[in-house]
Amino acid sequence: MKSYEQMVCQRAIVSHQKQSIWQILAKGSKVLLCLSPLVVASCKVSLQIPKLDGEQQAKFYIQTVARGQEAYYKTNGELTASLKELALDFKLDTPDYKFAMLSHGDPTHSVTMTATAKKENLHSYTGIVYGKKEGDNYEAVVNMCQTEKPSTTAPKLPTEPILNQELDCPTGSIPWQ
């Protein structure tokens, strides 16, 4: 049995005899465009935290995990408590922050991500992702809060969404995106 690549090459050789190089390139680019979503969807990308200092590192962690959860939920119809399933590689303990991710419910209906400052002069951050299914569509709702003043305690967010109401950050914290 021939591999997919062999069949494509054989067809290109046969087609080449009847068509100009520009026609072949046009067909090849259409095939690549059609296959690219399949290739991208089946790839896992492992990200590592770039060399960021202090609060930039905390914000990067919360935003990256939140976006990863959104993509995971839209693809799988569920959230995950595993950085490995999100294909993310984070050092969860740095000199400035302690990072954590906690799932809620069975099956998981929300995931909380925290970046808790270890130093008195840094803000702490919390993000939460709620899964929401409407018909056949899966949507993830993301909310993020940071402490108004430097704090070694991350904001506490509700683990279940309140229907038809936007999330308010708790007293002593403000929303950020």
ROLOZA-99269 format. One record per residue (C-alpha): residue number from 1; residue in one letter; z, y, x. Coordinates in nm, 2 decimals, padded with zeros to 4 digits, m for minus. Layout:
# ROLOZA-99269
NODE     i   aa       pz       py       px
NODE   NUM    A        Z        Y        X
...
# end
This chain:
# ROLOZA-99269
NODE     i   aa       pz       py       px
NODE     1    M    00.00    00.00    00.00
NODE     2    K   m00.09    00.34    00.13
NODE     3    S    00.16    00.62    00.18
NODE     4    Y    00.12    00.94   m00.01
NODE     5    E    00.02    01.12    00.31
NODE     6    Q   m00.25    00.86    00.38
NODE     7    M   m00.39    00.90    00.03
NODE     8    V   m00.39    01.28    00.06
NODE     9    C   m00.56    01.27    00.40
NODE    10    Q   m00.82    01.02    00.28
NODE    11    R   m00.91    01.24   m00.02
NODE    12    A   m00.93    01.54    00.20
NODE    13    I   m01.18    01.36    00.43
NODE    14    V   m01.40    01.25    00.14
NODE    15    S   m01.38    01.60   m00.02
NODE    16    H   m01.45    01.76    00.31
NODE    17    Q   m01.80    01.60    00.31
NODE    18    K   m01.88    01.77   m00.02
NODE    19    Q   m01.70    02.11    00.01
NODE    20    S   m01.66    02.40    00.24
NODE    21    I   m01.34    02.45    00.45
NODE    22    W   m01.23    02.74    00.21
NODE    23    Q   m01.25    02.51   m00.09
NODE    24    I   m01.04    02.25    00.08
NODE    25    L   m00.78    02.51    00.19
NODE    26    A   m00.77    02.65   m00.16
NODE    27    K   m00.70    02.30   m00.30
NODE    28    G   m00.44    02.22   m00.03
NODE    29    S   m00.25    02.54   m00.10
NODE    30    K   m00.24    02.46   m00.47
NODE    31    V   m00.10    02.11   m00.39
NODE    32    L    00.16    02.26   m00.16
NODE    33    L    00.26    02.52   m00.43
NODE    34    C    00.30    02.25   m00.68
NODE    35    L    00.51    02.03   m00.45
NODE    36    S    00.73    02.30   m00.30
NODE    37    P    00.98    02.31   m00.59
NODE    38    L    01.03    01.93   m00.55
NODE    39    V    01.08    01.95   m00.18
NODE    40    V    01.32    02.25   m00.21
NODE    41    A    01.52    02.08   m00.49
NODE    42    S    01.57    01.77   m00.29
NODE    43    C    01.68    01.94    00.02
NODE    44    K    02.04    02.02    00.10
NODE    45    V    02.12    02.33    00.31
NODE    46    S    02.43    02.34    00.51
NODE    47    L    02.56    02.69    00.56
NODE    48    Q    02.83    02.79    00.80
NODE    49    I    03.03    03.11    00.78
NODE    50    P    02.86    03.36    01.02
NODE    51    K    03.07    03.56    01.27
NODE    52    L    03.23    03.79    01.02
NODE    53    D    03.57    03.96    01.06
NODE    54    G    03.86    03.97    00.81
NODE    55    E    03.77    04.07    00.46
NODE    56    Q    03.39    04.03    00.51
NODE    57    Q    03.46    03.66    00.58
NODE    58    A    03.67    03.63    00.27
NODE    59    K    03.41    03.79    00.05
NODE    60    F    03.14    03.57    00.20
NODE    61    Y    03.33    03.25    00.12
NODE    62    I    03.40    03.35   m00.24
NODE    63    Q    03.04    03.47   m00.31
NODE    64    T    02.88    03.17   m00.14
NODE    65    V    03.09    02.91   m00.31
NODE    66    A    03.04    03.09   m00.65
NODE    67    R    02.66    03.09   m00.60
NODE    68    G    02.67    02.73   m00.49
NODE    69    Q    02.86    02.64   m00.81
NODE    70    E    02.61    02.82   m01.02
NODE    71    A    02.32    02.63   m00.87
NODE    72    Y    02.50    02.30   m00.89
NODE    73    Y    02.59    02.35   m01.25
NODE    74    K    02.24    02.45   m01.36
NODE    75    T    02.10    02.14   m01.18
NODE    76    N    02.37    01.88   m01.27
NODE    77    G    02.53    02.01   m01.59
NODE    78    E    02.87    02.01   m01.43
NODE    79    L    03.08    02.19   m01.17
NODE    80    T    03.23    02.03   m00.86
NODE    81    A    03.55    02.06   m00.66
NODE    82    S    03.37    01.94   m00.34
NODE    83    L    03.23    02.17   m00.08
NODE    84    K    03.04    01.86    00.05
NODE    85    E    02.86    01.82   m00.29
NODE    86    L    02.77    02.19   m00.26
NODE    87    A    02.64    02.12    00.09
NODE    88    L    02.86    02.39    00.24
NODE    89    D    03.05    02.36    00.56
NODE    90    F    03.34    02.60    00.58
NODE    91    K    03.64    02.62    00.81
NODE    92    L    03.91    02.66    00.54
NODE    93    D    04.18    02.80    00.76
NODE    94    T    04.11    03.10    00.99
NODE    95    P    04.34    03.34    01.16
NODE    96    D    04.30    03.59    00.88
NODE    97    Y    04.26    03.38    00.56
NODE    98    K    04.34    03.05    00.40
NODE    99    F    04.05    02.94    00.17
NODE   100    A    04.08    02.70   m00.12
NODE   101    M    03.89    02.56   m00.41
NODE   102    L    04.05    02.40   m00.72
NODE   103    S    03.88    02.24   m01.02
NODE   104    H    04.02    02.26   m01.37
NODE   105    G    03.98    02.00   m01.65
NODE   106    D    03.83    01.66   m01.68
NODE   107    P    03.54    01.69   m01.68
NODE   108    T    03.56    02.01   m01.47
NODE   109    H    03.51    02.31   m01.69
NODE   110    S    03.60    02.57   m01.43
NODE   111    V    03.65    02.61   m01.05
NODE   112    T    03.87    02.86   m00.88
NODE   113    M    03.80    02.98   m00.52
NODE   114    T    04.07    03.18   m00.34
NODE   115    A    04.08    03.36   m00.01
NODE   116    T    04.44    03.43    00.06
NODE   117    A    04.52    03.68    00.33
NODE   118    K    04.75    03.57    00.61
NODE   119    K    04.80    03.93    00.73
NODE   120    E    04.98    04.21    00.55
NODE   121    N    04.69    04.46    00.60
NODE   122    L    04.42    04.25    00.43
NODE   123    H    04.32    04.21    00.06
NODE   124    S    04.32    03.87   m00.11
NODE   125    Y    04.04    03.75   m00.33
NODE   126    T    03.98    03.51   m00.62
NODE   127    G    03.66    03.39   m00.78
NODE   128    I    03.62    03.17   m01.08
NODE   129    V    03.32    02.99   m01.22
NODE   130    Y    03.31    02.87   m01.58
NODE   131    G    03.05    02.62   m01.71
NODE   132    K    02.89    02.71   m02.03
NODE   133    K    02.63    02.49   m02.22
NODE   134    E    02.41    02.64   m02.49
NODE   135    G    02.17    02.39   m02.64
NODE   136    D    01.99    02.23   m02.35
NODE   137    N    02.07    02.52   m02.11
NODE   138    Y    02.35    02.52   m01.86
NODE   139    E    02.48    02.86   m01.76
NODE   140    A    02.76    02.93   m01.51
NODE   141    V    02.97    03.25   m01.56
NODE   142    V    03.12    03.39   m01.24
NODE   143    N    03.40    03.64   m01.21
NODE   144    M    03.56    03.78   m00.89
NODE   145    C    03.87    03.99   m00.84
NODE   146    Q    04.03    04.14   m00.53
NODE   147    T    04.38    04.28   m00.49
NODE   148    E    04.39    04.66   m00.53
NODE   149    K    04.61    04.69   m00.22
NODE   150    P    04.64    04.46    00.08
NODE   151    S    04.83    04.14   m00.03
NODE   152    T    04.91    03.79    00.09
NODE   153    T    04.89    03.67   m00.27
NODE   154    A    04.55    03.60   m00.44
NODE   155    P    04.49    03.72   m00.79
NODE   156    K    04.57    03.46   m01.06
NODE   157    L    04.28    03.42   m01.31
NODE   158    P    04.28    03.22   m01.64
NODE   159    T    04.12    02.88   m01.59
NODE   160    E    03.96    02.88   m01.93
NODE   161    P    03.73    03.15   m02.06
NODE   162    I    03.84    03.35   m02.37
NODE   163    L    03.55    03.33   m02.61
NODE   164    N    03.34    03.64   m02.66
NODE   165    Q    03.55    03.83   m02.41
NODE   166    E    03.48    03.94   m02.06
NODE   167    L    03.73    03.84   m01.79
NODE   168    D    03.98    04.11   m01.70
NODE   169    C    04.13    04.10   m01.35
NODE   170    P    04.50    04.07   m01.37
NODE   171    T    04.73    04.36   m01.30
NODE   172    G    04.72    04.46   m00.94
NODE   173    S    04.36    04.35   m00.89
NODE   174    I    04.01    04.49   m00.95
NODE   175    P    03.67    04.33   m01.02
NODE   176    W    03.40    04.31   m00.75
NODE   177    Q    03.06    04.15   m00.71
# end
